[in-house]
Amino acid sequence: MDDSIVMKRFEIVIGAEYVDQLTELLERSEVSGYTVFKNVGGIGSRGIRNPDDVLITDENIVIILACKEDRAQKVLNELGMAMKGFGGMCLVSNCHAQMPG
């Protein structure tokens, strides 16, 4: 991994109703990119979320992003208070990114 860049990886799971607020938060934190997975399932503090159950209207999303340490701190500062309102969870880990070029 000689050409890799050390970064922080965020995996954020929240209810779909909060996606706009979260993306605004990421823009304020100057995050340049992220990936959104819609209609994900699992079990957590709000019980079971089964994306195949047509009777359940609550949908989860997962947002994955990676950024350098200085940007990660901005994201964490913004996320700290917001996650209390969003519920869900946020995992942060170290990673190595292979960048094109």
C-alpha positions, 0 to 999 in steps of 0.5 A, spaced: 500 500 500 505 504 498 501 509 494 495 509 499 492 515 503 491 514 510 483 516 511 478 516 516 472 511 514 465 513 516 459 508 516 452 512 518 446 509 518 440 513 519 432 513 518 431 516 510 427 521 513 434 525 515 438 524 509 437 531 507 439 534 514 445 529 514 447 531 507 447 538 508 451 537 514 456 533 510 456 539 505 458 544 511 463 539 513 466 540 506 466 533 504 467 532 497 463 525 496 459 520 499 455 514 497 448 513 499 445 506 500 437 506 500 432 501 503 437 497 508 435 493 513 437 490 520 435 490 527 437 496 532 434 501 537 428 502 533 427 494 532 427 490 526 427 494 519 426 489 513 426 493 507 422 487 504 416 488 508 411 492 504 407 494 511 413 498 514 414 505 511 420 506 515 426 506 511 434 506 513 439 509 509 447 508 509 452 513 507 459 511 507 464 516 506 472 517 507 476 523 508 483 525 511 483 526 518 482 534 518 476 533 515 474 527 519 474 532 525 469 537 522 465 531 520 465 529 527 464 536 530 457 536 526 455 529 527 456 529 535 449 533 536 446 531 530 446 524 531 442 525 537 436 527 533 437 522 528 438 516 532 441 510 528 449 510 529 456 512 526 462 508 525 468 511 524 475 507 522 482 508 519 482 506 512 487 506 506 485 509 500 487 508 493 486 514 489 486 514 481 492 517 478 
